[in-house]
Amino acid sequence: MSEKQSAHSVSFREAAWTWARIAALSFGGPAGQIAVMHRILVEEKNWIGEERFLHALNYCMLLPGPEAHQLAVYIGWLLHRIRGGIVSGTLFVLPGLIALGVLSWVYAAFGSVGPVQALFFGLKAAVLAVVMEAIVRVGRRALKTSAHRAIAALAFVALFFFAVPFPLVILGAALIGFAGNRINPAWFASTAGHGAAAGTTHVPAAIDAAFARQIPAHVRPSLPRFAMIAVIGGTVWLGPVAALYAAHAGVFATIGAFNAKMAVVTFGGAYAVLAYMAQQAVEHFHWLKPSEMLVGLGFAETTPGPLISVVEFVGFMAAWRAPGVLSPTLAGVLGGGLAMWTTFVPSFLWIFLGGPYVEALIGNKTLNAALSAITAAVVGVILNLAVWLSLHTIFGRVDILHAGVLVLNVPAIATVSWPALLLSLAAVVAMFRFKVGMIATLLACSAAGVAYYFLIGAP
């Protein structure tokens, strides 16, 4: 069956322009990006139906890595096979790749200059409000039952007080959802991931109408194709990392290996990945200070594309500070690019490998129950990230104490930064009380940091 017969009336050119438009509008974290895709692809274009859109989102929520990017790859793959998925996924991250590369260089080259440092000080304070707003936004959709709220609380306690490995938290949530669905399905009724607005048209969507006539070959499971994609995709993904280790490439090999590992073990979406990455990059590898991690998060929040694109900033700074025989700028560009490559290539691989099998599971209640439990756990993950970032923003020193199995983050009260505390509170009030947008809040706090510098001195 030809692509035109199987797939619809959507041309490849039209799809490419639409994905470029979505990429330019993909601000606001995964929830905002998914909402943009839903509005354009489901409501405006009517390319994919509500049920199939949410089913694809459910699968992406269960995968390690950024679910919004994976959803873009999935729908692009449904529309135009592997080349469609490659185009949609690449365009989705391209604007952020360029913007973050420029911002990373500006920070590395000029971040220690007074006014620039003050601007980033304001940005860091505002990021806390953005993360807190994400807790509320995701929590409203995810915590529909007492079981969901209990899972969120347990996830936070396990991560923050007991340092339970993150993959175990997500795996535990999925198992609870699976078992709970067998005992009482009402305990873990699906919350449809980040949710999507209603209001879809009654006219069958292009993909749904085409698939109702005949499922195209690329959507039907095939073991030979699975094996071929696994071999080629695995080589494309891990080949550069293996070559760097063979060449004893120092920090570059470490950057590649770390991000490749992170792409496999970090379940639960972008904020979950951020929680794992922030603590590893700061506390284990010592590539960044906690305050610099907040700068990177602020960059990722203010540029289009997935939040996990902050890996480019982390990779840039790590390589900038250990360039070897290269210039710091070239090393930073290579480090940031390598981090993006090893982080995002697996997203394509998971979709191209699993998509045909997932399409056969539309309406599966067990899958949806496991998803809703994972989504609830992610609320606890985001809360863990918010508390950790808050402590390292507001206090100059945070001591880590071990009391048996407990791991306690104890701030040194004498090191409190009153400007950071007040600016963070102002950002929270602006976003929650006066409903000021994320971009406006981040810009205002950055301007406040610069003003503080010129009026009073370095914050």
VMD Tcl script that draws the C-alpha trace (Angstrom):
set ca {
  {0.00 0.00 0.00}
  {1.40 3.41 -0.88}
  {1.96 6.16 1.65}
  {-0.80 8.24 0.06}
  {-3.31 5.38 0.31}
  {-2.35 4.31 3.80}
  {-1.68 7.53 5.45}
  {-4.12 10.09 4.45}
  {-4.13 13.34 2.65}
  {-1.41 14.90 4.81}
  {1.60 15.68 2.64}
  {5.13 15.35 3.97}
  {5.82 19.01 3.20}
  {2.75 20.19 5.11}
  {3.66 17.99 8.06}
  {7.22 19.35 8.14}
  {6.00 22.95 8.24}
  {3.50 22.07 10.96}
  {6.20 20.43 13.08}
  {8.36 23.51 12.66}
  {5.45 25.62 13.89}
  {4.90 23.35 16.89}
  {8.61 23.52 17.71}
  {8.55 27.33 17.70}
  {5.59 27.32 20.11}
  {6.83 24.58 22.44}
  {7.41 26.61 25.58}
  {6.15 25.86 29.07}
  {7.45 22.38 29.79}
  {5.95 19.02 28.79}
  {2.39 19.91 29.76}
  {2.47 23.05 27.62}
  {4.13 21.25 24.70}
  {1.60 18.42 24.78}
  {-1.21 20.98 24.90}
  {0.20 22.73 21.81}
  {0.40 19.43 19.93}
  {-3.13 18.52 20.95}
  {-4.53 21.87 19.89}
  {-2.82 21.83 16.48}
  {-2.83 18.14 15.56}
  {-6.13 17.03 17.12}
  {-8.35 20.10 17.17}
  {-7.06 22.29 14.35}
  {-5.64 19.86 11.77}
  {-7.66 16.78 12.76}
  {-4.76 14.54 11.80}
  {-5.04 12.22 14.81}
  {-8.06 11.36 16.96}
  {-8.38 11.97 20.68}
  {-8.19 8.31 21.67}
  {-5.11 7.54 19.60}
  {-3.42 10.77 20.74}
  {-3.92 9.88 24.41}
  {-2.91 6.29 23.82}
  {0.35 7.46 22.25}
  {0.88 9.82 25.20}
  {0.26 6.94 27.61}
  {3.03 4.93 25.97}
  {5.42 7.89 26.00}
  {4.73 8.48 29.69}
  {5.87 4.92 30.39}
  {9.15 5.37 28.53}
  {12.39 6.75 29.92}
  {13.15 10.24 28.69}
  {11.12 13.30 27.60}
  {7.54 12.30 26.84}
  {6.65 15.40 24.79}
  {9.51 14.77 22.37}
  {8.61 11.10 22.14}
  {4.99 11.99 21.41}
  {6.11 14.22 18.54}
  {8.23 11.36 17.15}
  {5.32 8.92 17.56}
  {2.80 11.04 15.65}
  {5.35 11.91 12.97}
  {6.04 8.17 12.60}
  {2.32 7.39 12.32}
  {1.97 9.99 9.58}
  {5.03 9.33 7.44}
  {6.86 6.30 8.77}
  {10.44 6.52 10.07}
  {11.38 9.59 8.03}
  {8.32 11.38 9.45}
  {9.38 10.52 13.00}
  {12.93 11.70 12.37}
  {11.74 15.03 10.97}
  {9.16 15.68 13.70}
  {11.55 14.73 16.49}
  {14.48 16.69 15.06}
  {12.48 19.85 14.43}
  {11.03 19.60 17.94}
  {14.48 20.01 19.54}
  {16.25 22.14 16.91}
  {15.21 25.64 18.10}
  {16.21 24.83 21.68}
  {19.49 23.27 20.53}
  {20.51 26.50 18.82}
  {19.24 28.84 21.55}
  {20.75 26.85 24.42}
  {24.08 26.62 22.65}
  {24.26 30.39 22.37}
  {23.10 30.96 25.96}
  {25.55 28.38 27.32}
  {28.43 30.16 25.61}
  {27.27 33.55 26.92}
  {27.11 32.19 30.46}
  {30.47 30.40 30.25}
  {32.22 33.40 28.72}
  {30.57 36.25 30.62}
  {28.68 34.71 33.55}
  {31.19 35.99 36.10}
  {30.75 39.58 34.94}
  {28.69 41.49 37.50}
  {25.53 42.49 35.57}
  {25.36 39.15 33.74}
  {25.78 37.28 37.01}
  {23.01 39.39 38.54}
  {20.72 38.59 35.61}
  {21.25 34.87 36.16}
  {20.68 35.34 39.89}
  {17.18 36.64 39.14}
  {16.59 33.83 36.67}
  {17.47 31.18 39.26}
  {15.01 32.60 41.77}
  {12.19 32.59 39.23}
  {12.81 28.98 38.21}
  {11.65 27.86 41.66}
  {8.23 29.37 41.02}
  {8.08 27.67 37.62}
  {8.81 24.25 39.15}
  {6.24 24.82 41.91}
  {3.66 25.76 39.30}
  {4.45 22.51 37.50}
  {3.70 20.58 40.72}
  {0.25 22.15 40.91}
  {-0.45 21.76 37.19}
  {0.52 18.10 37.00}
  {-0.95 17.35 40.43}
  {-4.41 18.57 39.47}
  {-4.52 16.12 36.59}
  {-2.71 13.21 38.19}
  {-3.92 13.04 41.79}
  {-7.55 12.11 41.25}
  {-7.88 9.49 44.00}
  {-6.52 8.80 47.45}
  {-4.35 6.05 45.99}
  {-2.75 8.53 43.59}
  {-2.08 11.01 46.39}
  {-0.56 8.28 48.55}
  {1.80 7.25 45.74}
  {2.90 10.85 45.21}
  {3.66 11.25 48.91}
  {5.53 7.94 49.09}
  {7.58 8.84 46.01}
  {8.66 12.14 47.58}
  {9.57 10.53 50.93}
  {11.47 7.70 49.23}
  {13.52 10.11 47.11}
  {14.11 12.98 49.50}
  {14.54 11.19 52.84}
  {15.79 7.73 51.86}
  {17.59 8.37 48.55}
  {15.86 5.38 46.96}
  {17.14 4.91 43.38}
  {14.81 6.71 41.03}
  {14.09 3.77 38.69}
  {12.91 1.74 41.70}
  {10.43 4.47 42.63}
  {8.92 4.48 39.14}
  {8.94 0.69 38.88}
  {7.25 0.44 42.27}
  {4.54 2.88 41.19}
  {3.89 0.92 37.99}
  {3.61 -2.36 39.92}
  {1.21 -0.79 42.42}
  {-0.93 0.48 39.54}
  {-0.90 -2.94 37.89}
  {-1.86 -4.77 41.10}
  {-4.39 -2.13 42.11}
  {-6.17 -2.43 38.79}
  {-6.66 -6.14 39.38}
  {-8.02 -5.57 42.91}
  {-10.17 -2.51 42.26}
  {-9.90 -0.68 38.90}
  {-11.41 2.49 40.40}
  {-8.30 3.02 42.54}
  {-6.14 3.78 39.52}
  {-8.47 5.03 36.84}
  {-6.43 6.56 34.02}
  {-5.76 10.29 34.21}
  {-4.62 10.43 30.58}
  {-1.13 11.62 31.28}
  {-0.87 15.39 31.22}
  {-4.38 15.61 29.90}
  {-5.73 17.25 26.85}
  {-8.54 19.57 26.11}
  {-11.81 18.33 24.85}
  {-13.51 19.61 21.79}
  {-12.38 17.34 19.01}
  {-14.30 17.23 15.74}
  {-16.77 14.46 14.86}
  {-15.15 14.06 11.43}
  {-12.78 11.06 11.59}
  {-9.17 12.14 11.90}
  {-6.89 11.55 8.92}
  {-4.80 8.85 10.59}
  {-7.79 7.12 12.17}
  {-9.74 7.07 8.92}
  {-6.78 5.68 6.99}
  {-6.04 3.02 9.62}
  {-9.71 2.00 9.69}
  {-9.40 1.08 6.02}
  {-6.16 -0.82 6.43}
  {-3.31 -0.75 8.94}
  {-0.21 0.35 7.00}
  {2.83 -1.93 6.93}
  {5.02 0.26 9.13}
  {2.44 0.12 11.96}
  {2.11 -3.66 11.90}
  {4.57 -5.56 14.16}
  {7.48 -7.22 12.35}
  {10.32 -9.05 14.06}
  {12.79 -8.64 11.16}
  {12.13 -4.89 11.10}
  {12.42 -4.76 14.91}
  {15.84 -6.44 14.77}
  {17.06 -4.18 11.96}
  {15.99 -1.00 13.78}
  {17.54 -2.22 17.04}
  {20.92 -2.89 15.40}
  {21.07 0.27 13.30}
  {19.58 2.52 15.99}
  {21.80 1.11 18.73}
  {24.89 1.66 16.59}
  {23.91 5.23 15.74}
  {23.20 5.96 19.41}
  {26.10 4.27 21.19}
  {28.70 4.16 18.44}
  {30.05 7.67 19.20}
  {30.30 6.85 22.92}
  {32.24 3.65 22.24}
  {34.58 5.53 19.90}
  {35.21 8.20 22.54}
  {36.07 5.59 25.17}
  {38.37 3.83 22.73}
  {40.11 7.15 22.09}
  {40.39 7.89 25.84}
  {38.52 11.15 25.23}
  {38.21 12.07 28.92}
  {35.26 14.27 29.81}
  {33.62 13.70 26.41}
  {33.41 9.95 26.98}
  {31.99 10.59 30.45}
  {29.39 13.04 29.11}
  {28.31 10.57 26.46}
  {28.12 7.59 28.81}
  {26.27 9.53 31.51}
  {23.58 10.85 29.17}
  {23.21 7.48 27.46}
  {22.68 5.85 30.85}
  {20.26 8.58 31.89}
  {18.22 8.05 28.73}
  {17.61 4.44 29.81}
  {16.98 4.69 33.56}
  {15.02 7.93 33.95}
  {11.31 7.15 33.75}
  {8.44 9.52 34.43}
  {8.94 12.41 32.01}
  {11.06 15.53 31.76}
  {10.86 16.70 35.37}
  {11.77 13.23 36.57}
  {14.85 13.25 34.33}
  {15.79 16.70 35.63}
  {15.71 15.53 39.23}
  {18.09 12.67 38.50}
  {20.39 14.68 36.25}
  {20.65 17.70 38.54}
  {21.85 15.69 41.49}
  {24.26 13.56 39.45}
  {25.83 16.49 37.56}
  {26.24 18.53 40.75}
  {26.96 16.02 43.49}
  {28.63 13.13 41.66}
  {30.51 14.57 38.67}
  {30.91 18.11 40.09}
  {30.47 19.61 36.63}
  {28.26 22.38 38.00}
  {27.38 24.15 41.22}
  {23.75 23.88 42.39}
  {23.24 27.53 41.48}
  {24.52 26.88 37.96}
  {22.11 24.00 37.58}
  {19.33 26.48 38.22}
  {20.75 28.74 35.53}
  {20.58 25.86 33.07}
  {16.99 25.07 34.08}
  {16.11 28.71 33.58}
  {17.60 28.61 30.09}
  {15.62 25.48 29.26}
  {12.41 27.05 30.57}
  {12.83 30.20 28.48}
  {13.74 28.51 25.19}
  {11.50 26.33 23.00}
  {11.79 22.56 23.15}
  {11.95 19.88 25.86}
  {13.14 20.90 29.31}
  {15.65 18.08 29.29}
  {17.53 20.02 26.63}
  {19.27 21.47 29.68}
  {21.66 18.54 29.16}
  {23.24 20.70 26.46}
  {24.09 23.36 29.05}
  {25.48 20.72 31.42}
  {27.55 19.10 28.69}
  {28.77 22.49 27.47}
  {29.93 23.58 30.92}
  {31.56 20.22 31.70}
  {33.59 20.27 28.48}
  {34.32 24.01 28.71}
  {36.02 23.42 32.06}
  {38.03 20.41 30.84}
  {38.68 21.13 27.14}
  {41.89 19.14 26.81}
  {43.70 20.20 23.63}
  {40.64 21.98 22.23}
  {39.60 25.57 22.73}
  {37.00 25.95 25.51}
  {34.37 27.14 23.03}
  {34.84 24.21 20.63}
  {34.98 21.76 23.53}
  {31.77 23.22 24.95}
  {29.95 22.98 21.63}
  {31.05 19.37 21.20}
  {30.18 18.49 24.80}
  {26.72 20.04 24.53}
  {26.05 18.41 21.17}
  {27.17 15.02 22.45}
  {24.89 15.33 25.47}
  {21.92 16.14 23.21}
  {22.74 13.27 20.84}
  {22.99 10.57 23.50}
  {19.89 11.90 25.30}
  {17.49 12.25 22.36}
  {18.47 9.50 19.92}
  {16.96 6.83 22.24}
  {13.57 8.57 22.01}
  {13.48 7.80 18.30}
  {14.59 4.25 18.98}
  {11.88 3.55 21.60}
  {9.15 4.78 19.25}
  {10.33 2.99 16.11}
  {10.80 -0.25 18.06}
  {7.72 -0.21 20.27}
  {5.20 1.79 18.26}
  {3.81 -1.09 16.19}
  {3.23 -3.18 19.30}
  {1.70 -0.31 21.25}
  {-0.79 0.44 18.47}
  {-2.32 -2.98 19.15}
  {-2.96 -2.04 22.80}
  {-5.34 0.90 22.40}
  {-7.89 0.76 25.23}
  {-5.85 -1.58 27.44}
  {-6.99 -0.85 31.00}
  {-3.98 -2.42 32.70}
  {-1.58 -0.18 30.79}
  {-3.62 2.89 31.70}
  {-3.68 1.92 35.38}
  {0.10 1.58 35.46}
  {0.39 4.93 33.68}
  {-1.81 6.73 36.18}
  {0.28 5.38 39.07}
  {3.52 6.50 37.40}
  {2.05 9.93 36.71}
  {1.12 10.23 40.39}
  {4.67 9.28 41.40}
  {6.01 11.98 39.08}
  {4.25 14.60 41.21}
  {6.36 13.43 44.15}
  {9.44 13.54 41.92}
  {8.77 17.15 40.94}
  {8.22 18.07 44.59}
  {11.57 16.48 45.43}
  {13.22 18.58 42.71}
  {11.51 21.76 43.96}
  {12.62 21.27 47.57}
  {16.18 20.38 46.55}
  {16.47 23.42 44.28}
  {14.88 25.70 46.89}
  {17.39 24.73 49.55}
  {20.35 25.34 47.24}
  {18.98 28.66 46.00}
  {18.01 30.23 49.28}
  {20.90 28.92 51.40}
  {24.59 29.25 50.70}
  {25.38 25.88 52.25}
  {23.34 22.69 52.59}
  {24.86 19.83 54.58}
  {24.01 16.20 53.84}
  {23.67 14.12 57.00}
  {23.20 10.37 57.23}
  {21.15 8.94 60.10}
  {20.84 5.23 59.52}
  {18.86 4.80 56.31}
  {17.80 8.45 56.38}
  {19.56 11.00 54.17}
  {18.92 14.56 55.40}
  {19.57 17.82 53.52}
  {20.11 20.33 56.34}
  {20.52 24.00 55.35}
  {22.87 26.25 57.29}
  {20.44 28.92 58.50}
  {23.16 31.55 58.81}
  {23.82 31.31 55.06}
  {20.32 32.35 54.01}
  {20.23 34.73 51.02}
  {17.46 37.23 51.73}
  {17.45 38.68 48.19}
  {17.03 35.19 46.74}
  {14.28 34.35 49.22}
  {12.33 37.55 48.58}
  {12.67 37.33 44.81}
  {11.56 33.68 44.83}
  {8.51 34.59 46.92}
  {7.71 37.45 44.56}
  {7.86 35.05 41.60}
  {5.54 32.62 43.38}
  {3.03 35.38 44.14}
  {3.20 36.66 40.57}
  {2.50 33.27 39.03}
  {-0.01 31.91 41.55}
  {-1.86 35.00 42.75}
  {-1.76 37.28 39.72}
  {-1.48 34.56 37.04}
  {1.53 36.19 35.42}
  {2.93 34.02 32.62}
  {6.13 32.02 32.94}
  {8.14 34.02 30.40}
  {7.07 37.36 31.88}
  {7.97 36.16 35.40}
  {11.39 34.93 34.34}
  {12.14 38.17 32.49}
  {10.93 40.32 35.39}
  {13.04 38.44 37.92}
  {16.08 38.67 35.66}
  {15.55 42.43 35.37}
  {15.14 42.64 39.15}
  {18.46 40.88 39.63}
  {20.22 43.37 37.35}
  {18.54 46.32 39.09}
  {19.62 44.98 42.48}
  {23.19 44.79 41.24}
  {23.29 48.40 40.07}
  {21.44 49.83 43.07}
  {22.93 47.78 45.93}
  {25.69 45.53 44.67}
  {26.26 41.89 43.88}
  {23.44 39.75 45.37}
}
mol new
graphics top color blue
foreach p $ca { graphics top sphere $p radius 0.5 }
foreach p [lrange $ca 0 end-1] q [lrange $ca 1 end] { graphics top cylinder $p $q radius 0.2 }
display resetview
